[in-house]
Amino acid sequence: MDLVTNFVVVLAGGLGSRIAPIAKGRPKLLLKLGGSDFLSLKIAEFERNGIGAVLLLTGKGADDIDRQLDAKVFPIPIASLRDGPELRGTGGALRAALPLLPEYFFLTYGDTLLDLPYASLSEVVKRDPLGRSTLAVCRPQDGVDGKCNTRMEGTTVVAHSKVDTSDKDWIDYGISLLKRDDVVLASKELQDNDLSNVYGRLAERGLLSGYVTSDRYLEIGTPASFGFVERIISEKSSQ
C-alpha cells in the first residue's frame, strides 16, 4: 500500500476550563514550559516524526495563536482554521476541516506531548488489508489525568466513549492516523460535537484498528498534570 502520511491536524480549540488557574485566559498552545511555549515543543515533536504540514483547529484564543504564527518562523508550514463565533467541539471542528485534508492524516491534541514514533501507526495502516484508520492506546500512566475510554478485541477497537467507561480498559493515547473517507462516513449521522463519538462510530463499523503503546504520554490539561510536565521538562533540560 502506497501511503503518504506527513500531514497532522491539531485540535487546539478547547476552552481550557480545567487549566484556567494557570492559563489565565491564554490558549494552552501558548503556555510557557521549560523556557519555550507549548506550540514550539509540539512542533519539535512533529519535526522528529517527519511531518511536512500542520493544520491547527482553533477556537478560544484563536487570535492569540494566529498572532504567534505570524510573529514566529517555524520549520514546518502551519495553517489554522478557526471555529468562528460558535465553537464546534472536537468532532465538529474535525468534520469542518475534512474537505481540506489529504486521504490520510494524523490527528492529535494541542495539549499533549507524545514519545510514540508516528511511523508506528503508518506501519499498522500499511499492513491492514483495508487500510483502516488506527488509534494509539495505552494503559494509565503516571501524571496523566485520564480514564479508560477504549475497548479492543484483538487489534481492533470495538468501542470508544468518554461517557460510558464501564467496560473500557485502554486509554486513548492522544494520536490517531485517520482515513478521511472513513471519518466522512462515520460522522454523517452524528449530531454531537465530540471526537470520542466519531471514534465510537468508526469502532462500531469495524473501521478502527488499535495500536498498543507503552511510550510516555504527557498532557497539560489540569494544574496537576501541567506541574508534572514542567518537572519532566526541567529534569530533561538539566541532564
TORKOL-4160 file (C-alpha; in steps of 0.2 Angstrom, whole numbers, padded with zeros to 4 digits, m for minus):
239
<pt num="1" X="0000" Y="0000" Z="0000"/>
<pt num="2" X="0007" Y="0017" Z="m0005"/>
<pt num="3" X="0004" Y="0028" Z="0010"/>
<pt num="4" X="0010" Y="0046" Z="0012"/>
<pt num="5" X="0007" Y="0052" Z="0030"/>
<pt num="6" X="0016" Y="0068" Z="0033"/>
<pt num="7" X="0001" Y="0079" Z="0037"/>
<pt num="8" X="m0005" Y="0082" Z="0055"/>
<pt num="9" X="m0021" Y="0090" Z="0062"/>
<pt num="10" X="m0020" Y="0098" Z="0079"/>
<pt num="11" X="m0036" Y="0100" Z="0090"/>
<pt num="12" X="m0032" Y="0116" Z="0099"/>
<pt num="13" X="m0049" Y="0125" Z="0101"/>
<pt num="14" X="m0054" Y="0119" Z="0119"/>
<pt num="15" X="m0060" Y="0131" Z="0132"/>
<pt num="16" X="m0046" Y="0126" Z="0144"/>
<pt num="17" X="m0058" Y="0127" Z="0159"/>
<pt num="18" X="m0048" Y="0114" Z="0169"/>
<pt num="19" X="m0031" Y="0123" Z="0167"/>
<pt num="20" X="m0039" Y="0140" Z="0169"/>
<pt num="21" X="m0030" Y="0144" Z="0185"/>
<pt num="22" X="m0013" Y="0143" Z="0176"/>
<pt num="23" X="m0018" Y="0148" Z="0159"/>
<pt num="24" X="m0027" Y="0164" Z="0164"/>
<pt num="25" X="m0036" Y="0166" Z="0148"/>
<pt num="26" X="m0021" Y="0160" Z="0137"/>
<pt num="27" X="m0023" Y="0146" Z="0124"/>
<pt num="28" X="m0014" Y="0130" Z="0131"/>
<pt num="29" X="m0003" Y="0130" Z="0115"/>
<pt num="30" X="0005" Y="0146" Z="0121"/>
<pt num="31" X="0008" Y="0142" Z="0139"/>
<pt num="32" X="0027" Y="0143" Z="0144"/>
<pt num="33" X="0036" Y="0127" Z="0148"/>
<pt num="34" X="0054" Y="0125" Z="0151"/>
<pt num="35" X="0059" Y="0142" Z="0143"/>
<pt num="36" X="0048" Y="0138" Z="0127"/>
<pt num="37" X="0030" Y="0139" Z="0123"/>
<pt num="38" X="0020" Y="0123" Z="0121"/>
<pt num="39" X="0017" Y="0125" Z="0102"/>
<pt num="40" X="0036" Y="0125" Z="0099"/>
<pt num="41" X="0038" Y="0109" Z="0109"/>
<pt num="42" X="0024" Y="0101" Z="0099"/>
<pt num="43" X="0032" Y="0107" Z="0083"/>
<pt num="44" X="0048" Y="0099" Z="0088"/>
<pt num="45" X="0038" Y="0083" Z="0091"/>
<pt num="46" X="0032" Y="0085" Z="0073"/>
<pt num="47" X="0049" Y="0088" Z="0066"/>
<pt num="48" X="0056" Y="0072" Z="0074"/>
<pt num="49" X="0042" Y="0062" Z="0065"/>
<pt num="50" X="0045" Y="0069" Z="0048"/>
<pt num="51" X="0029" Y="0079" Z="0047"/>
<pt num="52" X="0028" Y="0091" Z="0032"/>
<pt num="53" X="0012" Y="0101" Z="0036"/>
<pt num="54" X="0002" Y="0106" Z="0051"/>
<pt num="55" X="m0016" Y="0112" Z="0052"/>
<pt num="56" X="m0022" Y="0119" Z="0069"/>
<pt num="57" X="m0040" Y="0119" Z="0073"/>
<pt num="58" X="m0043" Y="0133" Z="0084"/>
<pt num="59" X="m0057" Y="0141" Z="0094"/>
<pt num="60" X="m0055" Y="0151" Z="0110"/>
<pt num="61" X="m0039" Y="0161" Z="0109"/>
<pt num="62" X="m0038" Y="0159" Z="0090"/>
<pt num="63" X="m0032" Y="0177" Z="0088"/>
<pt num="64" X="m0018" Y="0175" Z="0100"/>
<pt num="65" X="m0012" Y="0159" Z="0091"/>
<pt num="66" X="m0013" Y="0167" Z="0074"/>
<pt num="67" X="m0003" Y="0182" Z="0081"/>
<pt num="68" X="0010" Y="0169" Z="0086"/>
<pt num="69" X="0010" Y="0161" Z="0070"/>
<pt num="70" X="0013" Y="0177" Z="0061"/>
<pt num="71" X="0027" Y="0183" Z="0073"/>
<pt num="72" X="0037" Y="0167" Z="0073"/>
<pt num="73" X="0046" Y="0157" Z="0059"/>
<pt num="74" X="0043" Y="0139" Z="0061"/>
<pt num="75" X="0052" Y="0125" Z="0052"/>
<pt num="76" X="0036" Y="0117" Z="0046"/>
<pt num="77" X="0022" Y="0126" Z="0037"/>
<pt num="78" X="0007" Y="0129" Z="0049"/>
<pt num="79" X="m0010" Y="0135" Z="0044"/>
<pt num="80" X="m0025" Y="0137" Z="0056"/>
<pt num="81" X="m0044" Y="0135" Z="0054"/>
<pt num="82" X="m0055" Y="0143" Z="0067"/>
<pt num="83" X="m0072" Y="0138" Z="0073"/>
<pt num="84" X="m0080" Y="0155" Z="0072"/>
<pt num="85" X="m0092" Y="0163" Z="0084"/>
<pt num="86" X="m0100" Y="0146" Z="0089"/>
<pt num="87" X="m0087" Y="0133" Z="0095"/>
<pt num="88" X="m0090" Y="0117" Z="0086"/>
<pt num="89" X="m0082" Y="0105" Z="0098"/>
<pt num="90" X="m0068" Y="0092" Z="0094"/>
<pt num="91" X="m0079" Y="0082" Z="0082"/>
<pt num="92" X="m0087" Y="0097" Z="0074"/>
<pt num="93" X="m0070" Y="0105" Z="0071"/>
<pt num="94" X="m0064" Y="0090" Z="0063"/>
<pt num="95" X="m0079" Y="0087" Z="0052"/>
<pt num="96" X="m0077" Y="0106" Z="0046"/>
<pt num="97" X="m0059" Y="0103" Z="0041"/>
<pt num="98" X="m0062" Y="0087" Z="0031"/>
<pt num="99" X="m0063" Y="0095" Z="0014"/>
<pt num="100" X="m0046" Y="0102" Z="0017"/>
<pt num="101" X="m0037" Y="0086" Z="0022"/>
<pt num="102" X="m0027" Y="0073" Z="0012"/>
<pt num="103" X="m0033" Y="0055" Z="0011"/>
<pt num="104" X="m0023" Y="0050" Z="0027"/>
<pt num="105" X="m0019" Y="0062" Z="0041"/>
<pt num="106" X="m0013" Y="0061" Z="0059"/>
<pt num="107" X="m0024" Y="0069" Z="0072"/>
<pt num="108" X="m0018" Y="0074" Z="0089"/>
<pt num="109" X="m0021" Y="0087" Z="0103"/>
<pt num="110" X="m0014" Y="0104" Z="0107"/>
<pt num="111" X="m0010" Y="0100" Z="0125"/>
<pt num="112" X="m0001" Y="0083" Z="0123"/>
<pt num="113" X="0017" Y="0078" Z="0121"/>
<pt num="114" X="0020" Y="0061" Z="0114"/>
<pt num="115" X="0035" Y="0049" Z="0113"/>
<pt num="116" X="0027" Y="0037" Z="0101"/>
<pt num="117" X="0035" Y="0037" Z="0084"/>
<pt num="118" X="0021" Y="0042" Z="0072"/>
<pt num="119" X="0028" Y="0029" Z="0059"/>
<pt num="120" X="0022" Y="0015" Z="0070"/>
<pt num="121" X="0004" Y="0020" Z="0066"/>
<pt num="122" X="0009" Y="0021" Z="0047"/>
<pt num="123" X="0015" Y="0004" Z="0048"/>
<pt num="124" X="m0001" Y="m0003" Z="0055"/>
<pt num="125" X="m0011" Y="0005" Z="0041"/>
<pt num="126" X="0000" Y="m0001" Z="0028"/>
<pt num="127" X="m0001" Y="m0019" Z="0034"/>
<pt num="128" X="m0020" Y="m0018" Z="0036"/>
<pt num="129" X="m0029" Y="m0025" Z="0020"/>
<pt num="130" X="m0042" Y="m0012" Z="0021"/>
<pt num="131" X="m0031" Y="0002" Z="0026"/>
<pt num="132" X="m0042" Y="0006" Z="0041"/>
<pt num="133" X="m0039" Y="0021" Z="0052"/>
<pt num="134" X="m0029" Y="0017" Z="0068"/>
<pt num="135" X="m0029" Y="0024" Z="0086"/>
<pt num="136" X="m0015" Y="0023" Z="0098"/>
<pt num="137" X="m0020" Y="0016" Z="0115"/>
<pt num="138" X="m0010" Y="0014" Z="0131"/>
<pt num="139" X="m0013" Y="0009" Z="0150"/>
<pt num="140" X="m0015" Y="0023" Z="0163"/>
<pt num="141" X="0001" Y="0032" Z="0166"/>
<pt num="142" X="0009" Y="0042" Z="0180"/>
<pt num="143" X="0005" Y="0061" Z="0178"/>
<pt num="144" X="m0009" Y="0058" Z="0166"/>
<pt num="145" X="m0027" Y="0064" Z="0171"/>
<pt num="146" X="m0037" Y="0052" Z="0161"/>
<pt num="147" X="m0049" Y="0037" Z="0162"/>
<pt num="148" X="m0050" Y="0022" Z="0151"/>
<pt num="149" X="m0061" Y="0026" Z="0137"/>
<pt num="150" X="m0057" Y="0012" Z="0124"/>
<pt num="151" X="m0061" Y="m0006" Z="0122"/>
<pt num="152" X="m0052" Y="m0018" Z="0110"/>
<pt num="153" X="m0054" Y="m0036" Z="0104"/>
<pt num="154" X="m0038" Y="m0042" Z="0096"/>
<pt num="155" X="m0031" Y="m0027" Z="0087"/>
<pt num="156" X="m0047" Y="m0019" Z="0083"/>
<pt num="157" X="m0055" Y="m0005" Z="0093"/>
<pt num="158" X="m0073" Y="m0011" Z="0096"/>
<pt num="159" X="m0079" Y="0004" Z="0107"/>
<pt num="160" X="m0074" Y="0021" Z="0112"/>
<pt num="161" X="m0083" Y="0033" Z="0124"/>
<pt num="162" X="m0078" Y="0045" Z="0137"/>
<pt num="163" X="m0096" Y="0044" Z="0144"/>
<pt num="164" X="m0099" Y="0025" Z="0146"/>
<pt num="165" X="m0082" Y="0019" Z="0153"/>
<pt num="166" X="m0089" Y="0004" Z="0162"/>
<pt num="167" X="m0081" Y="m0009" Z="0151"/>
<pt num="168" X="m0066" Y="0001" Z="0144"/>
<pt num="169" X="m0048" Y="m0005" Z="0149"/>
<pt num="170" X="m0037" Y="0006" Z="0137"/>
<pt num="171" X="m0034" Y="0025" Z="0137"/>
<pt num="172" X="m0034" Y="0035" Z="0120"/>
<pt num="173" X="m0015" Y="0039" Z="0119"/>
<pt num="174" X="m0018" Y="0055" Z="0110"/>
<pt num="175" X="m0014" Y="0052" Z="0092"/>
<pt num="176" X="m0023" Y="0043" Z="0078"/>
<pt num="177" X="m0020" Y="0040" Z="0059"/>
<pt num="178" X="m0036" Y="0043" Z="0051"/>
<pt num="179" X="m0043" Y="0039" Z="0033"/>
<pt num="180" X="m0053" Y="0054" Z="0028"/>
<pt num="181" X="m0066" Y="0044" Z="0019"/>
<pt num="182" X="m0069" Y="0033" Z="0034"/>
<pt num="183" X="m0071" Y="0049" Z="0045"/>
<pt num="184" X="m0084" Y="0056" Z="0032"/>
<pt num="185" X="m0094" Y="0040" Z="0033"/>
<pt num="186" X="m0093" Y="0038" Z="0052"/>
<pt num="187" X="m0098" Y="0056" Z="0055"/>
<pt num="188" X="m0113" Y="0058" Z="0043"/>
<pt num="189" X="m0126" Y="0055" Z="0055"/>
<pt num="190" X="m0118" Y="0062" Z="0071"/>
<pt num="191" X="m0127" Y="0076" Z="0079"/>
<pt num="192" X="m0115" Y="0079" Z="0093"/>
<pt num="193" X="m0098" Y="0088" Z="0093"/>
<pt num="194" X="m0086" Y="0076" Z="0102"/>
<pt num="195" X="m0072" Y="0067" Z="0094"/>
<pt num="196" X="m0075" Y="0052" Z="0105"/>
<pt num="197" X="m0091" Y="0049" Z="0096"/>
<pt num="198" X="m0083" Y="0049" Z="0079"/>
<pt num="199" X="m0070" Y="0036" Z="0086"/>
<pt num="200" X="m0085" Y="0027" Z="0093"/>
<pt num="201" X="m0094" Y="0027" Z="0076"/>
<pt num="202" X="m0078" Y="0021" Z="0067"/>
<pt num="203" X="m0077" Y="0007" Z="0080"/>
<pt num="204" X="m0095" Y="0001" Z="0078"/>
<pt num="205" X="m0092" Y="0000" Z="0059"/>
<pt num="206" X="m0076" Y="m0010" Z="0061"/>
<pt num="207" X="m0066" Y="0004" Z="0054"/>
<pt num="208" X="m0054" Y="0007" Z="0068"/>
<pt num="209" X="m0038" Y="m0003" Z="0072"/>
<pt num="210" X="m0029" Y="m0001" Z="0088"/>
<pt num="211" X="m0010" Y="0001" Z="0091"/>
<pt num="212" X="m0005" Y="m0003" Z="0109"/>
<pt num="213" X="0010" Y="0008" Z="0115"/>
<pt num="214" X="0019" Y="0010" Z="0132"/>
<pt num="215" X="0028" Y="0026" Z="0126"/>
<pt num="216" X="0026" Y="0041" Z="0138"/>
<pt num="217" X="0011" Y="0052" Z="0136"/>
<pt num="218" X="0011" Y="0069" Z="0144"/>
<pt num="219" X="m0003" Y="0081" Z="0144"/>
<pt num="220" X="m0006" Y="0099" Z="0152"/>
<pt num="221" X="m0025" Y="0098" Z="0154"/>
<pt num="222" X="m0025" Y="0101" Z="0173"/>
<pt num="223" X="m0014" Y="0111" Z="0185"/>
<pt num="224" X="m0008" Y="0094" Z="0192"/>
<pt num="225" X="m0003" Y="0087" Z="0175"/>
<pt num="226" X="0005" Y="0104" Z="0170"/>
<pt num="227" X="0016" Y="0103" Z="0185"/>
<pt num="228" X="0021" Y="0085" Z="0181"/>
<pt num="229" X="0026" Y="0090" Z="0164"/>
<pt num="230" X="0035" Y="0105" Z="0170"/>
<pt num="231" X="0046" Y="0094" Z="0181"/>
<pt num="232" X="0049" Y="0081" Z="0167"/>
<pt num="233" X="0055" Y="0095" Z="0155"/>
<pt num="234" X="0065" Y="0103" Z="0169"/>
<pt num="235" X="0074" Y="0086" Z="0173"/>
<pt num="236" X="0077" Y="0083" Z="0155"/>
<pt num="237" X="0085" Y="0100" Z="0151"/>
<pt num="238" X="0096" Y="0098" Z="0166"/>
<pt num="239" X="0104" Y="0082" Z="0160"/>
